[in-house]
C-alpha cells in the first residue's frame, strides 16, 4: 500500500468518530457544551486508549486470546476487552465530567461519555487502519465505532441518573452503568471472537443493533429531563 493510500485510510478511520461527535453534540438541544471541554474529553479518550491497546496486544500475544475455546473466549471478551476498555473510558467521565460544574443537565453525561468513547474509537480505528486493509476500516466504521458510541451512551445515561435523580447512593448508579456497558460490550465481542459457529456474527450484529436502538431511547429520555427546556 502506498503512503498516500495509507494516510487516506487512516483519515477515513477517524472521520466516523468525528461525525458521531457532531451528531451527539446536536442532540444536546437546550444547553450546548463548551467546545474546548468536549475536545479535552475526546483527547482523554485517545489517551486512555493507548495503554489499553498495548495491554490487549500483549494479552493476545501471551496466548490469552483463543477463539476456538469457549471459556478462553469468554475471559478474553468480557475481561480483557470489555472490562478493561469500559473502565478506561469511564475514568474521564467519573473522574472529571461527573464532578464538574459544566455537568448541569442529565444529557451532559451522555455527551461527555460519547466524546470520550469516540476519542477511544479514533485511536483504536486508526491503529487498525494502519495495519489492515480498506475493507477492515470500512467494516469497523459501521460496527466498532457505533458500538463504542452506544456503550458510551449507557455509561453517560447512568451518570445523568446518579447526578440529577437524587438517589441516595449515586456511586452505585454510576457503577451500574459501568457494569451494563461491560456486559453488553463483552457479549458483542464474544459473538465476534468465538469461531466455533460462523453464524454467531449475526448475533453480534443483533447486539449492536439493539444497543444503538436502546442508546437512542436513552438519549431521548435525558433530553426530556433537561431543566433548560
N, CA and C of each residue as an Amber inpcrd file, in Angstrom:
protein
   687
   0.8360000  -1.1910000   0.0000000   0.0000000   0.0000000   0.0000000
   0.8760000   1.2480000   0.0000000   0.5300000   2.2220000  -0.8460000
   1.2960000   3.4580000  -0.9040000   1.0660000   4.2780000   0.3620000
   1.9950000   5.1890000   0.6230000   1.8730000   6.0480000   1.7970000
   0.6110000   6.9030000   1.7060000   0.3110000   7.4000000   0.4870000
  -0.8840000   8.2280000   0.3020000  -2.1450000   7.4530000   0.6670000
  -2.2480000   6.2100000   0.1750000  -3.4280000   5.4010000   0.4690000
  -3.5230000   5.0600000   1.9520000  -2.3730000   4.8320000   2.5660000
  -2.3720000   4.5130000   3.9890000  -2.8460000   5.7110000   4.8100000
  -2.3870000   6.9070000   4.4390000  -2.8300000   8.1120000   5.1360000
  -4.3190000   8.3420000   4.9110000  -4.7730000   8.1350000   3.6650000
  -6.1960000   8.2850000   3.3510000  -7.0300000   7.3100000   4.1740000
  -6.5750000   6.0780000   4.2670000  -7.2930000   5.0700000   5.0420000
  -7.3250000   5.4400000   6.5190000  -6.2040000   5.9940000   7.0130000
  -6.1410000   6.4220000   8.4130000  -7.1530000   7.5310000   8.6770000
  -7.2040000   8.5140000   7.7850000  -8.1640000   9.6180000   7.9260000
  -9.5950000   9.0920000   7.8620000  -9.8320000   8.1670000   6.9320000
 -11.1590000   7.5640000   6.7850000 -11.5830000   6.8420000   8.0610000
 -10.6230000   6.2900000   8.7690000 -10.9330000   5.5920000  10.0190000
 -11.3540000   6.5590000  11.1220000 -10.8560000   7.7920000  11.0620000
 -11.1490000   8.7800000  12.0990000 -12.4740000   9.4980000  11.8450000
 -12.8230000   9.6890000  10.5940000 -13.9970000  10.5000000  10.2290000
 -15.2880000  10.0350000  10.9190000 -15.6010000   8.7270000  10.9680000
 -16.8670000   8.3200000  11.6180000 -16.9480000   8.7420000  13.0800000
 -15.8240000   8.7600000  13.7790000 -15.8560000   9.1790000  15.1860000
 -16.1970000  10.6590000  15.2960000 -15.6810000  11.4680000  14.3810000
 -15.9790000  12.9070000  14.3970000 -17.4400000  13.1580000  14.0180000
 -17.9560000  12.3730000  13.0810000 -19.3550000  12.5230000  12.6880000
 -20.2970000  12.1840000  13.8470000 -19.9570000  11.1530000  14.6060000
 -20.7950000  10.7970000  15.7450000 -20.6870000  11.8360000  16.8580000
 -19.5110000  12.4590000  17.0050000 -19.3770000  13.5740000  17.9530000
 -20.2930000  14.7250000  17.5480000 -20.2780000  15.0280000  16.2700000
 -21.1410000  16.1000000  15.7520000 -22.6070000  15.7610000  15.9940000
 -22.9660000  14.5000000  15.7550000 -24.3490000  14.0600000  15.9190000
 -24.7960000  14.1890000  17.3730000 -23.9910000  13.6920000  18.3040000
 -24.3940000  13.7290000  19.7110000 -24.3900000  15.1540000  20.2320000
 -23.5120000  15.9990000  19.7060000 -23.4870000  17.4090000  20.1020000
 -24.8110000  18.0810000  19.7490000 -25.3550000  17.7610000  18.5910000
 -26.5960000  18.3880000  18.1590000 -27.8270000  17.7640000  18.8020000
 -27.6840000  16.6130000  19.4440000 -28.7990000  16.0560000  20.2200000
 -28.9280000  16.7340000  21.5780000 -27.8830000  17.4620000  21.9780000
 -27.9240000  18.2610000  23.2040000 -28.6270000  19.5820000  22.8420000
 -29.9500000  19.5810000  22.9030000 -30.7510000  20.6470000  22.3020000
 -30.7470000  21.9620000  23.0680000 -30.7070000  21.9030000  24.3850000
 -31.1220000  23.0660000  25.1560000 -29.9760000  23.8770000  25.7750000
 -28.8350000  23.2550000  26.0050000 -27.7260000  23.9880000  26.6340000
 -26.4310000  23.3420000  26.1660000 -25.8650000  23.9060000  25.1050000
 -24.6930000  23.3140000  24.4680000 -23.4570000  23.3570000  25.3800000
 -22.6070000  22.3520000  25.2000000 -21.3660000  22.2740000  25.9690000
 -20.2420000  23.0430000  25.2700000 -19.2670000  23.4320000  26.0540000
 -18.1240000  24.1830000  25.5290000 -17.2610000  23.2870000  24.6320000
 -16.8930000  23.8070000  23.4600000 -16.1040000  23.0140000  22.5070000
 -14.7620000  22.5890000  23.1000000 -14.1370000  23.4810000  23.8620000
 -12.8380000  23.1570000  24.4480000 -12.9210000  21.9950000  25.4160000
 -13.9590000  21.9770000  26.2370000 -14.1410000  20.8900000  27.2090000
 -14.4690000  19.5860000  26.4900000 -15.2880000  19.6800000  25.4530000
 -15.6060000  18.4810000  24.6680000 -14.3620000  17.9160000  24.0000000
 -13.5550000  18.8090000  23.4170000 -12.3130000  18.3660000  22.7650000
 -11.3810000  17.7110000  23.7750000 -11.3480000  18.2540000  24.9890000
 -10.4960000  17.6740000  26.0360000 -10.9480000  16.2590000  26.3740000
 -12.2570000  16.0420000  26.4230000 -12.7550000  14.6860000  26.6980000
 -12.4420000  13.7370000  25.5450000 -12.5390000  14.2340000  24.3240000
 -12.1660000  13.4110000  23.1710000 -10.6900000  13.0020000  23.2690000
  -9.8420000  13.9500000  23.5930000  -8.4030000  13.6640000  23.7060000
  -8.1120000  12.7120000  24.8710000  -8.8620000  12.8450000  25.9550000
  -8.7020000  11.8980000  27.0590000  -9.0700000  10.4900000  26.6200000
 -10.0870000  10.3860000  25.7660000 -10.4370000   9.0760000  25.2150000
  -9.2980000   8.4890000  24.4040000  -8.6190000   9.3440000  23.6290000
  -7.4480000   8.8900000  22.8680000  -6.3550000   8.4190000  23.8200000
  -6.1010000   9.1930000  24.8610000  -5.0060000   8.8810000  25.7860000
  -5.2380000   7.5740000  26.5320000  -6.4760000   7.3490000  27.0060000
  -6.7150000   6.0960000  27.7470000  -6.6960000   4.8930000  26.8120000
  -6.9240000   5.1390000  25.5120000  -6.9120000   4.0260000  24.5570000
  -5.5090000   3.4820000  24.3170000  -4.5070000   4.3180000  24.4830000
  -3.1310000   3.9050000  24.1560000  -2.6640000   2.7360000  25.0290000
  -2.7000000   2.8570000  26.3740000  -2.2640000   1.7000000  27.1760000
  -3.1690000   0.4880000  27.0070000  -4.4640000   0.7280000  26.7900000
  -5.3960000  -0.3910000  26.6000000  -5.0350000  -1.1620000  25.3320000
  -4.7130000  -0.4510000  24.2730000  -4.3460000  -1.0890000  23.0120000
  -3.1480000  -2.0190000  23.2020000  -2.1310000  -1.5350000  23.8930000
  -0.9270000  -2.3500000  24.0830000  -1.1530000  -3.4730000  25.0920000
  -2.0090000  -3.2370000  26.0660000  -2.3390000  -4.2970000  27.0190000
  -3.0580000  -5.4400000  26.3190000  -4.0240000  -5.1040000  25.4720000
  -4.7590000  -6.1390000  24.7350000  -3.8410000  -6.8670000  23.7550000
  -2.9480000  -6.1190000  23.1350000  -1.9960000  -6.7420000  22.2150000
  -1.0950000  -7.7220000  22.9530000  -0.6260000  -7.3210000  24.1290000
   0.2200000  -8.2000000  24.9410000  -0.5630000  -9.4470000  25.3730000
  -1.8290000  -9.2550000  25.7810000  -2.6570000 -10.3870000  26.2140000
  -2.8630000 -11.3770000  25.0730000  -3.0860000 -10.8580000  23.8720000
  -3.2840000 -11.7360000  22.7140000  -2.0090000 -12.5120000  22.3880000
  -0.8630000 -11.8060000  22.4180000   0.4100000 -12.4630000  22.1180000
   0.8020000 -13.4670000  23.1920000   0.2690000 -13.2710000  24.4070000
   0.5760000 -14.1920000  25.5150000  -0.2530000 -15.4660000  25.4680000
  -1.1560000 -15.5410000  24.4970000  -1.9580000 -16.7470000  24.3410000
  -3.3130000 -16.7150000  25.0200000  -3.6970000 -15.5470000  25.5940000
  -4.9960000 -15.4580000  26.2600000  -6.1450000 -15.4300000  25.2640000
  -5.8550000 -15.0230000  24.0430000  -6.8900000 -15.0000000  23.0070000
  -6.8890000 -16.3370000  22.2770000  -7.9720000 -17.0810000  22.4660000
  -8.0890000 -18.4030000  21.8330000  -9.5160000 -18.5560000  21.3230000
  -9.8020000 -18.0660000  20.1100000 -11.1770000 -18.0340000  19.5950000
 -11.8350000 -19.4020000  19.4490000 -11.0560000 -20.4720000  19.4980000
 -11.6360000 -21.7960000  19.3700000 -12.0630000 -22.4110000  20.6840000
 -11.7460000 -21.7360000  21.7930000 -12.0740000 -22.2600000  23.1210000
 -13.1450000 -21.3770000  23.7550000 -14.2440000 -21.9860000  24.1950000
 -15.3790000 -21.2330000  24.7160000 -14.9960000 -20.3700000  25.9100000
 -14.4120000 -20.9940000  26.9490000 -14.1370000 -20.2490000  28.1850000
 -13.0060000 -19.2400000  28.0030000 -12.0460000 -19.5770000  27.1660000
 -10.9870000 -18.6080000  26.8770000 -11.5510000 -17.3820000  26.1710000
 -12.5220000 -17.6130000  25.2780000 -13.1500000 -16.5020000  24.5690000
 -14.0050000 -15.6710000  25.5070000 -14.7080000 -16.3170000  26.4260000
 -15.4840000 -15.5920000  27.4380000 -14.5570000 -14.6920000  28.2570000
 -13.4440000 -15.2550000  28.7220000 -12.4950000 -14.4980000  29.5280000
 -11.9330000 -13.3170000  28.7470000 -11.5230000 -13.5800000  27.5100000
 -10.9010000 -12.5200000  26.7150000 -11.9170000 -11.4390000  26.3520000
 -13.1170000 -11.8470000  25.9490000 -14.1220000 -10.8750000  25.5070000
 -14.6390000 -10.0110000  26.6510000 -14.9460000 -10.6440000  27.7850000
 -15.5740000  -9.9120000  28.8820000 -14.5780000  -9.1990000  29.7860000
 -13.4330000  -9.8130000  30.0470000 -12.4840000  -9.2170000  30.9950000
 -11.3560000  -8.4580000  30.3070000 -10.6800000  -9.1070000  29.3740000
  -9.5310000  -8.4620000  28.7400000  -9.9670000  -7.2960000  27.8600000
 -11.0660000  -7.4780000  27.1210000 -11.5090000  -6.4250000  26.1990000
 -12.5640000  -5.5260000  26.8480000 -13.7400000  -6.0800000  27.1330000
 -14.8640000  -5.2500000  27.5750000 -14.5910000  -4.5390000  28.8970000
 -14.1570000  -5.2830000  29.9010000 -13.9390000  -4.6760000  31.2150000
 -12.8470000  -3.6090000  31.1540000 -11.7160000  -3.9540000  30.5680000
 -10.6000000  -3.0100000  30.5200000 -10.9790000  -1.7600000  29.7170000
 -11.6110000  -1.9420000  28.5680000 -11.9570000  -0.7900000  27.7290000
 -13.0050000   0.0960000  28.3750000 -14.0380000  -0.5100000  28.9480000
 -15.1030000   0.3070000  29.5330000 -14.6410000   1.0110000  30.8040000
 -13.7950000   0.3760000  31.5970000 -13.2360000   1.0560000  32.7660000
 -12.3660000   2.2270000  32.3250000 -11.5560000   2.0170000  31.2930000
 -10.6940000   3.0940000  30.7950000 -11.5240000   4.2800000  30.3310000
 -12.6290000   4.0220000  29.6190000 -13.4840000   5.1060000  29.1380000
 -14.2800000   5.7520000  30.2740000 -14.5180000   4.9850000  31.3260000
 -15.2600000   5.5060000  32.4680000 -14.4320000   6.5110000  33.2850000
 -13.1200000   6.3620000  33.2670000 -12.2650000   7.1990000  34.1220000
 -12.4360000   8.7000000  33.8640000 -12.3940000   9.1740000  32.6030000
 -12.6110000  10.6130000  32.3940000 -14.0330000  11.0530000  32.7540000
 -15.0080000  10.1760000  32.5210000 -16.3950000  10.5160000  32.8310000
 -16.6100000  10.6250000  34.3410000 -16.2300000   9.5830000  35.0640000
 -16.4370000   9.5780000  36.5060000 -15.4540000  10.4370000  37.2670000
 -14.2400000  10.5580000  36.7250000 -13.2110000  11.3050000  37.4360000
 -13.2300000  12.7990000  37.1960000 -13.7870000  13.2230000  36.0610000
 -13.7960000  14.6540000  35.7570000 -15.2100000  15.1600000  35.4580000
 -15.8120000  14.7150000  34.3620000 -17.0860000  15.2870000  33.9180000
 -18.1570000  15.2110000  34.9980000 -18.2880000  14.0540000  35.6340000
 -19.3520000  13.8630000  36.6190000 -19.2400000  14.8530000  37.7790000
 -18.0240000  15.2510000  38.1220000 -17.8050000  16.1330000  39.2740000
 -17.7950000  17.6150000  38.9090000 -17.8760000  17.9260000  37.6280000
 -17.6360000  19.2970000  37.1750000 -18.9200000  20.1310000  37.1370000
 -18.7510000  21.4640000  37.2170000 -19.9010000  22.3730000  37.2100000
 -20.5690000  22.4070000  35.8430000 -19.8160000  22.0810000  34.7790000
 -20.4250000  22.1200000  33.4540000 -21.3670000  20.9390000  33.2100000
 -21.3520000  19.9510000  34.0780000 -22.3140000  18.8490000  34.0130000
 -23.5810000  19.3340000  34.7160000 -24.4510000  20.0260000  33.9760000
 -25.5750000  20.7110000  34.6110000 -26.9480000  20.3040000  34.0700000
 -27.0170000  19.2310000  33.2930000 -28.2900000  18.6440000  32.8890000
 -28.0550000  17.1700000  32.5860000 -29.0980000  16.3470000  32.6860000
 -28.9100000  14.8950000  32.5730000 -28.2180000  14.4260000  31.3070000
 -28.5120000  15.0520000  30.1580000 -27.9390000  14.5670000  28.9030000
 -26.4340000  14.8360000  28.8120000 -25.9170000  15.7270000  29.6530000
 -24.4820000  16.0250000  29.6000000 -23.6340000  14.7840000  29.8410000
 -24.1300000  13.8810000  30.6980000 -23.3870000  12.6440000  30.9250000
 -23.2030000  11.8590000  29.6430000 -24.2590000  11.7970000  28.8430000
 -24.1910000  11.0940000  27.5630000 -23.2380000  11.7920000  26.6100000
 -23.3270000  13.1170000  26.5390000 -22.4700000  13.8750000  25.6270000
 -20.9950000  13.6440000  25.9490000 -20.6270000  13.7930000  27.2040000
 -19.2150000  13.6280000  27.5690000 -18.7480000  12.1860000  27.4410000
 -19.6160000  11.2370000  27.8050000 -19.2480000   9.8220000  27.6770000
 -19.0090000   9.4520000  26.2210000 -19.8440000   9.9620000  25.3150000
 -19.6850000   9.6390000  23.8960000 -18.4300000  10.3020000  23.3280000
 -18.1310000  11.5140000  23.7470000 -16.9080000  12.1520000  23.2590000
 -15.6720000  11.3710000  23.7140000 -15.6730000  10.8920000  24.9550000
 -14.5690000  10.0440000  25.4120000 -14.5150000   8.7650000  24.5830000
 -15.6760000   8.1330000  24.3830000 -15.7360000   6.8870000  23.6160000
 -15.2640000   7.0800000  22.1860000 -15.5830000   8.2330000  21.5910000
 -15.1640000   8.4870000  20.2130000 -13.6600000   8.7760000  20.1340000
 -13.1040000   9.3860000  21.1510000 -11.6440000   9.5230000  21.1900000
 -10.9770000   8.1640000  21.2610000 -11.5360000   7.3020000  22.1090000
 -11.0310000   5.9320000  22.2320000 -11.1330000   5.2120000  20.8890000
 -12.3060000   5.3060000  20.2530000 -12.5310000   4.6250000  18.9740000
 -11.6370000   5.1910000  17.8750000 -11.3550000   6.4980000  17.9380000
 -10.4940000   7.1120000  16.9250000  -9.0900000   6.5110000  16.9700000
  -8.5520000   6.3740000  18.1770000  -7.2190000   5.7640000  18.2810000
  -7.2630000   4.3030000  17.8450000  -8.2450000   3.5700000  18.3360000
  -8.3490000   2.1460000  18.0200000  -8.5300000   1.9350000  16.5190000
  -9.4280000   2.7100000  15.9100000  -9.6690000   2.5770000  14.4810000
  -8.4420000   2.9660000  13.6700000  -7.7780000   4.0460000  14.0930000
  -6.5670000   4.4700000  13.3970000  -5.4910000   3.4030000  13.4350000
  -5.3490000   2.7500000  14.5980000  -4.3500000   1.6920000  14.7400000
  -4.6700000   0.5120000  13.8240000  -5.9440000   0.1540000  13.7480000
  -6.3560000  -0.9320000  12.8510000  -6.1390000  -0.5450000  11.3940000
  -6.4900000   0.6880000  11.0510000  -6.3540000   1.1420000   9.6600000
  -4.9020000   1.1370000   9.2120000  -3.9930000   1.4480000  10.1350000
  -2.5740000   1.4960000   9.7890000  -2.0190000   0.1180000   9.4720000
  -2.6710000  -0.9250000  10.0180000  -2.1460000  -2.2830000   9.8630000
  -2.9500000  -3.1620000   8.9020000  -4.2170000  -2.7890000   8.6790000
  -5.0940000  -3.6630000   7.9010000  -5.5610000  -2.9740000   6.6210000
  -6.3750000  -3.6960000   5.8450000  -6.7940000  -3.1730000   4.5450000
  -8.0140000  -2.2630000   4.6610000  -8.4010000  -1.6990000   3.5220000
  -9.5220000  -0.7680000   3.4760000 -10.8220000  -1.4290000   3.9030000
 -10.9900000  -2.7020000   3.5780000 -12.2110000  -3.4110000   3.9570000
 -12.4210000  -3.4190000   5.4560000 -11.3470000  -3.6840000   6.1980000
 -11.4260000  -3.6840000   7.6590000 -11.8180000  -2.3110000   8.1780000
 -11.2330000  -1.2680000   7.5910000 -11.5320000   0.0990000   8.0100000
 -13.0050000   0.4340000   7.7980000 -13.5380000   0.0460000   6.6500000
 -14.9400000   0.3400000   6.3300000 -15.8760000  -0.4380000   7.2600000
 -15.5800000  -1.7130000   7.4640000 -16.4300000  -2.5340000   8.3400000
 -16.4580000  -1.9620000   9.7500000 -15.2950000  -1.5690000  10.2600000
 -15.2260000  -1.0220000  11.6130000 -15.9680000   0.3130000  11.7250000
 -16.0240000   1.0570000  10.6340000 -16.7490000   2.3350000  10.6490000
 -18.2290000   2.1250000  10.9390000 -18.7550000   0.9680000  10.5130000
 -20.1780000   0.6900000  10.6930000 -20.4580000  -0.2760000  11.8400000
 -19.4100000  -0.7390000  12.5310000 -19.6130000  -1.6800000  13.6370000
 -18.9480000  -1.1820000  14.9190000 -17.6250000  -1.1650000  14.9450000
 -16.9050000  -0.8230000  16.1730000 -17.1890000   0.5960000  16.6370000
 -17.2520000   1.5470000  15.6980000 -17.4570000   2.9490000  16.0910000
 -18.8430000   3.1640000  16.7110000 -19.9390000   2.7680000  16.0310000
 -21.2470000   2.9270000  16.6930000 -21.3840000   2.0860000  17.9570000
 -20.6800000   0.9580000  18.0270000 -20.7220000   0.1500000  19.2500000
 -20.1250000   0.9300000  20.4190000 -18.9550000   1.5230000  20.2200000
 -18.3490000   2.3240000  21.2860000 -19.2590000   3.4860000  21.6780000
 -19.8970000   4.1060000  20.7020000 -20.8110000   5.2140000  20.9980000
 -21.9830000   4.7310000  21.8460000 -22.5700000   3.5900000  21.4720000
 -23.7160000   3.0580000  22.2150000 -23.3290000   2.6980000  23.6460000
 -22.1750000   2.0710000  23.8230000 -21.7280000   1.7280000  25.1750000
 -21.4730000   3.0040000  25.9840000 -20.9790000   4.0370000  25.3150000
 -20.7680000   5.3190000  25.9850000 -22.0790000   5.9450000  26.4280000
 -23.1030000   5.8330000  25.5940000 -24.4190000   6.3660000  25.9540000
 -24.9280000   5.7130000  27.2320000 -24.7360000   4.4090000  27.3470000
 -25.1780000   3.6950000  28.5540000 -24.4960000   4.2640000  29.7860000
 -23.1730000   4.3950000  29.7410000 -22.4580000   4.9620000  30.8830000
 -22.9330000   6.3770000  31.1840000 -23.0830000   7.1900000  30.1420000
 -23.4930000   8.5690000  30.3300000 -24.9040000   8.7140000  30.8660000
 -25.7870000   7.8180000  30.4450000 -27.1620000   7.8390000  30.9380000
 -27.1910000   7.6230000  32.4490000 -26.4720000   6.6210000  32.9080000
 -26.4550000   6.3420000  34.3430000 -25.7220000   7.4350000  35.1220000
 -24.7480000   8.0760000  34.4940000 -24.0960000   9.2200000  35.1420000
 -25.0970000  10.3500000  35.3500000 -25.9700000  10.5730000  34.3490000
 -27.0200000  11.5760000  34.4980000 -28.0010000  11.2190000  35.5930000
 -28.3660000   9.9390000  35.6930000 -29.2470000   9.4990000  36.7730000
 -28.5910000   9.7230000  38.1340000 -27.3390000   9.3500000  38.2470000
 -26.6330000   9.4760000  39.5150000 -26.5350000  10.9300000  39.9590000
 -26.3670000  11.8310000  38.9940000 -26.1500000  13.2350000  39.3240000
 -27.4520000  13.9800000  39.6270000 -28.5250000  13.6500000  38.9150000
 -29.7120000  14.5050000  38.9720000 -30.9810000  13.8550000  39.5040000
 -30.9810000  12.5680000  39.7580000 -32.2100000  11.9290000  40.2140000
 -32.3490000  11.8700000  41.7330000 -31.3950000  12.4450000  42.4510000
 -31.4820000  12.4960000  43.9040000 -31.4110000  11.1480000  44.5750000
 -30.7080000  10.2440000  43.9760000 -30.5970000   8.9040000  44.5540000
 -29.6330000   8.9060000  45.7260000 -29.8890000   8.0170000  46.6860000
 -29.0960000   8.0270000  47.9130000 -27.6760000   7.5160000  47.6990000
 -27.4970000   6.6250000  46.7510000 -26.1800000   6.0350000  46.5170000
 -25.7820000   6.2270000  45.0610000 -25.3930000   7.4540000  44.6860000
 -25.0570000   7.7230000  43.2810000 -23.8840000   6.9010000  42.7670000
 -22.9630000   6.5270000  43.6680000 -21.8150000   5.7190000  43.2310000
 -22.2870000   4.3790000  42.6850000 -23.2980000   3.8010000  43.3310000
 -23.8250000   2.5180000  42.8690000 -24.5010000   2.6630000  41.5100000
 -25.1400000   3.8110000  41.2720000 -25.7680000   4.0540000  39.9670000
 -24.6980000   4.1850000  38.8930000 -23.6270000   4.8990000  39.2100000
 -22.5030000   5.0110000  38.2680000 -21.9260000   3.6420000  37.9420000
 -21.7250000   2.8360000  38.9800000 -21.1560000   1.5040000  38.7760000
 -22.1110000   0.6000000  38.0040000 -23.4080000   0.8060000  38.1750000
 -24.3790000   0.0310000  37.3970000 -24.2300000   0.3370000  35.9100000
 -24.0590000   1.6130000  35.5900000 -23.8400000   1.9860000  34.1920000
 -22.5870000   1.3470000  33.6270000 -21.5330000   1.3380000  34.4310000
 -20.2830000   0.7060000  34.0070000 -20.4950000  -0.7880000  33.7850000
 -21.1810000  -1.4330000  34.7150000 -21.4050000  -2.8770000  34.6180000
 -22.2370000  -3.2280000  33.3890000 -23.2960000  -2.4640000  33.1270000
 -24.1440000  -2.7410000  31.9650000 -23.3350000  -2.5910000  30.6780000
 -22.5170000  -1.5390000  30.6040000 -21.7030000  -1.3350000  29.3990000
 -20.7030000  -2.4680000  29.2080000 -20.1260000  -2.9660000  30.3010000
 -19.1850000  -4.0840000  30.2150000 -19.8890000  -5.3480000  29.7260000
 -21.0620000  -5.6200000  30.2600000 -21.7810000  -6.8490000  29.8870000
 -22.2010000  -6.8250000  28.4140000 -22.7360000  -5.6980000  27.9610000
 -23.1650000  -5.6150000  26.5640000 -21.9600000  -5.6620000  25.6310000
 -20.9070000  -4.9420000  25.9850000 -19.6740000  -4.9380000  25.1870000
 -19.0840000  -6.3440000  25.1340000 -19.0530000  -7.0140000  26.2810000
 -18.5000000  -8.3670000  26.3260000 -19.2850000  -9.3410000  25.4720000
 -20.6090000  -9.2290000  25.5260000 -21.4560000 -10.0990000  24.7080000
 -21.1930000  -9.8610000  23.2180000 -21.1030000  -8.5960000  22.8440000
 -20.8260000  -8.2390000  21.4510000 -19.4950000  -8.8270000  20.9930000
 -18.4580000  -8.6620000  21.8130000 -17.1400000  -9.1670000  21.4320000
 -17.0790000 -10.6880000  21.4370000 -17.7920000 -11.3060000  22.3730000
 -17.7880000 -12.7720000  22.4080000 -18.3450000 -13.3350000  21.1070000
 -19.4640000 -12.7990000  20.6400000 -20.0660000 -13.2980000  19.3990000
 -19.1600000 -13.0540000  18.1930000 -18.3800000 -11.9900000  18.2450000
 -17.4360000 -11.7310000  17.1550000 -16.2240000 -12.6510000  17.2130000
 -15.7680000 -12.9440000  18.4390000 -14.4970000 -13.6650000  18.6110000
 -14.6360000 -15.1850000  18.4830000 -15.7250000 -15.7410000  19.0200000
 -15.8390000 -17.1970000  19.1050000 -15.9950000 -17.7930000  17.7110000
 -15.0840000 -18.6560000  17.3370000 -15.0010000 -19.1360000  15.9580000
 -15.7030000 -20.4760000  15.7040000 -16.2970000 -21.0740000  16.7390000
 -16.8680000 -22.4020000  16.5460000 -18.0500000 -22.3710000  15.5760000
 -18.8430000 -21.2900000  15.6570000 -20.0060000 -21.1600000  14.7740000
 -19.9440000 -19.8250000  14.0400000 -19.8940000 -19.8710000  12.7210000
 -19.7890000 -18.6430000  11.9310000 -21.0060000 -17.7370000  12.0820000
 -22.1690000 -18.3280000  12.3070000 -23.3990000 -17.5360000  12.3650000
 -23.4780000 -16.6680000  13.6140000 -22.5800000 -16.8670000  14.5640000
 -22.6030000 -16.0350000  15.7690000 -22.3590000 -14.5590000  15.4570000
 -21.7100000 -14.2890000  14.3240000 -21.5020000 -12.8880000  13.9450000
 -22.8420000 -12.1900000  13.7420000 -23.8720000 -12.9370000  13.3610000
 -25.2090000 -12.3560000  13.2150000 -25.7560000 -11.9180000  14.5740000
 -25.4390000 -12.6900000  15.6070000 -25.8510000 -12.2980000  16.9500000
 -25.0970000 -11.0560000  17.4030000 -23.8260000 -10.9470000  16.9960000
 -23.0560000  -9.7390000  17.3140000 -23.7110000  -8.5180000  16.6790000
 -24.1400000  -8.6610000  15.4280000 -24.8150000  -7.5520000  14.7490000
 -26.1570000  -7.2370000  15.4040000 -26.8350000  -8.2730000  15.8930000
 -28.0980000  -8.0520000  16.5970000 -27.8670000  -7.2830000  17.8940000
 -26.8210000  -7.6580000  18.6420000 -26.4730000  -6.9360000  19.8640000
 -26.1440000  -5.4840000  19.5480000 -25.3950000  -5.2760000  18.4640000
 -25.0550000  -3.9190000  18.0510000 -26.3140000  -3.1240000  17.7090000
 -27.2030000  -3.7110000  16.9100000 -28.4200000  -3.0150000  16.5230000
 -29.2910000  -2.6590000  17.7150000 -29.4620000  -3.5970000  18.6260000
 -30.2590000  -3.3370000  19.8220000 -29.5950000  -2.2950000  20.7200000
 -28.2720000  -2.3300000  20.7890000 -27.5460000  -1.3500000  21.6050000
 -27.7420000   0.0620000  21.0690000 -27.6620000   0.2020000  19.7530000
 -27.8520000   1.5200000  19.1390000 -29.2870000   2.0050000  19.3490000
 -30.2420000   1.0970000  19.1710000 -31.6560000   1.4550000  19.3870000
 -31.8890000   1.8710000  20.8350000 -31.3740000   1.0930000  21.7550000
 -31.5120000   1.3670000  23.1840000 -30.8350000   2.6940000  23.5320000
 -29.6670000   2.9250000  22.9540000 -28.9330000   4.1650000  23.2240000
 -29.7350000   5.3790000  22.7650000 -30.3560000   5.2600000  21.6000000
 -31.1510000   6.3940000  21.1000000 -32.3210000   6.6780000  22.0190000
 -32.9170000   5.6640000  22.5800000 -34.0190000   5.8640000  23.5220000
 -33.5290000   6.5160000  24.8150000 -32.3570000   6.1330000  25.2780000
 -31.8010000   6.7420000  26.4840000 -31.5170000   8.2220000  26.2670000
 -31.0290000   8.5650000  25.0750000 -30.8050000   9.9700000  24.7450000
 -32.1210000  10.7380000  24.8270000 -33.1860000  10.1620000  24.2630000
 -34.4890000  10.8080000  24.2970000 -34.9940000  11.0270000  25.7150000
 -34.7880000  10.0500000  26.5830000 -35.2050000  10.1880000  27.9810000
 -34.4830000  11.3410000  28.6610000 -33.1890000  11.4630000  28.4300000
 -32.4300000  12.5360000  29.0780000 -32.7080000  13.9030000  28.4480000
 -33.0550000  13.9420000  27.1890000 -33.4810000  15.2000000  26.5760000
 -34.7310000  15.7270000  27.2700000 -35.6510000  14.8310000  27.5770000
 -36.9090000  15.2430000  28.2060000 -36.7080000  15.7180000  29.6430000
 -35.6150000  15.3060000  30.2630000 -35.3740000  15.6730000  31.6630000
 -34.5850000  16.9720000  31.8180000 -34.2740000  17.6290000  30.7170000
 -33.4690000  18.8380000  30.7950000 -34.1960000  19.9560000  31.5230000
 -33.5350000  20.6030000  32.4820000 -34.1530000  21.7540000  33.1620000
 -34.1520000  23.0090000  32.2960000 -33.5010000  22.9460000  31.1300000
 -33.4140000  24.1170000  30.2440000 -34.4810000  24.1130000  29.1590000
 -35.3970000  23.1360000  29.1940000 -36.4430000  23.0630000  28.1610000
 -37.3210000  24.3190000  28.1870000
